[in-house]
């Protein structure tokens, strides 16, 4: 597989590879492996949350209610004595 980068991105990649003492291709492979792992973990988490919602284990709240709770928590923390 070949990947084309914009000149500025390629320069940054080459600079970082030089700083790390590695080849650009090796660095790209390592970065992509980490990225794909994170995407997979995120996908699993989202699927799990969706399953929780579908099964009724998690109750959804209205956006306005969520903001009201957030603002109430912020105010409570601001008003706490140190």
C-alpha positions as a Markdown table, in Angstrom:
| # | Residue | x | y | z |
|---|---|---|---|---|
| 1 | Unk | 0.0 | 0.0 | 0.0 |
| 2 | Unk | 1.2 | 3.5 | -0.8 |
| 3 | Unk | 0.1 | 6.6 | 1.0 |
| 4 | Unk | 0.6 | 10.1 | -0.3 |
| 5 | Unk | 1.0 | 13.0 | 2.2 |
| 6 | Unk | 0.9 | 16.7 | 1.7 |
| 7 | Unk | 4.4 | 18.1 | 1.5 |
| 8 | Unk | 4.1 | 19.8 | 5.0 |
| 9 | Unk | 2.9 | 16.6 | 6.6 |
| 10 | Unk | 5.6 | 14.6 | 5.0 |
| 11 | Unk | 8.2 | 17.0 | 6.2 |
| 12 | Unk | 6.8 | 16.7 | 9.8 |
| 13 | Unk | 6.8 | 12.9 | 9.5 |
| 14 | Unk | 10.4 | 12.9 | 8.3 |
| 15 | Unk | 11.5 | 15.3 | 11.1 |
| 16 | Unk | 9.8 | 13.2 | 13.8 |
| 17 | Unk | 11.2 | 10.0 | 12.4 |
| 18 | Unk | 14.7 | 11.5 | 12.4 |
| 19 | Unk | 14.2 | 12.7 | 16.0 |
| 20 | Unk | 13.1 | 9.2 | 17.0 |
| 21 | Unk | 15.9 | 7.5 | 15.1 |
| 22 | Unk | 13.5 | 5.4 | 13.0 |
| 23 | Unk | 12.4 | 5.2 | 9.4 |
| 24 | Unk | 9.2 | 7.1 | 8.4 |
| 25 | Unk | 7.5 | 3.9 | 7.2 |
| 26 | Unk | 8.2 | 2.2 | 10.6 |
| 27 | Unk | 6.8 | 5.3 | 12.4 |
| 28 | Unk | 3.7 | 5.4 | 10.2 |
| 29 | Unk | 3.0 | 1.7 | 10.9 |
| 30 | Unk | 3.4 | 2.2 | 14.6 |
| 31 | Unk | 1.1 | 5.2 | 14.6 |
| 32 | Unk | -1.5 | 3.5 | 12.5 |
| 33 | Unk | -1.4 | 0.4 | 14.7 |
| 34 | Unk | -2.1 | 2.5 | 17.8 |
| 35 | Unk | -4.8 | 4.5 | 16.0 |
| 36 | Unk | -6.6 | 1.4 | 14.8 |
| 37 | Unk | -6.4 | -0.1 | 18.3 |
| 38 | Unk | -8.0 | 3.0 | 19.8 |
| 39 | Unk | -10.7 | 3.1 | 17.1 |
| 40 | Unk | -11.5 | -0.6 | 17.8 |
| 41 | Unk | -11.7 | 0.1 | 21.6 |
| 42 | Unk | -14.0 | 3.1 | 20.9 |
| 43 | Unk | -16.2 | 1.1 | 18.7 |
| 44 | Unk | -16.5 | -1.6 | 21.3 |
| 45 | Unk | -17.4 | 1.0 | 24.0 |
| 46 | Unk | -20.0 | 2.6 | 21.7 |
| 47 | Unk | -21.6 | -0.8 | 20.9 |
| 48 | Unk | -21.7 | -1.6 | 24.6 |
| 49 | Unk | -23.4 | 1.8 | 25.4 |
| 50 | Unk | -25.9 | 1.3 | 22.6 |
| 51 | Unk | -26.7 | -2.2 | 23.9 |
| 52 | Unk | -27.2 | -0.6 | 27.4 |
| 53 | Unk | -29.6 | 1.9 | 25.9 |
| 54 | Unk | -31.5 | -0.6 | 23.8 |
| 55 | Unk | -31.9 | -3.0 | 26.8 |
| 56 | Unk | -33.1 | -0.2 | 29.1 |
| 57 | Unk | -30.1 | -0.6 | 31.5 |
| 58 | Unk | -29.4 | 3.1 | 30.9 |
| 59 | Unk | -32.0 | 5.8 | 30.9 |
| 60 | Unk | -31.5 | 8.6 | 28.5 |
| 61 | Unk | -32.0 | 12.2 | 29.7 |
| 62 | Unk | -33.1 | 15.3 | 27.8 |
| 63 | Unk | -30.3 | 17.6 | 26.6 |
| 64 | Unk | -31.8 | 20.5 | 28.6 |
| 65 | Unk | -31.9 | 18.4 | 31.8 |
| 66 | Unk | -28.3 | 17.4 | 31.2 |
| 67 | Unk | -27.2 | 21.0 | 30.9 |
| 68 | Unk | -29.2 | 21.9 | 34.0 |
| 69 | Unk | -27.5 | 19.2 | 36.0 |
| 70 | Unk | -24.1 | 20.3 | 34.7 |
| 71 | Unk | -24.7 | 23.9 | 35.6 |
| 72 | Unk | -26.0 | 22.9 | 39.0 |
| 73 | Unk | -22.9 | 20.8 | 39.7 |
| 74 | Unk | -20.6 | 23.7 | 38.6 |
| 75 | Unk | -22.5 | 26.2 | 40.9 |
| 76 | Unk | -22.3 | 23.7 | 43.8 |
| 77 | Unk | -18.5 | 23.3 | 43.3 |
| 78 | Unk | -18.0 | 27.1 | 43.0 |
| 79 | Unk | -19.9 | 27.7 | 46.3 |
| 80 | Unk | -18.1 | 25.1 | 48.3 |
| 81 | Unk | -15.9 | 26.5 | 51.0 |
| 82 | Unk | -12.2 | 25.7 | 50.4 |
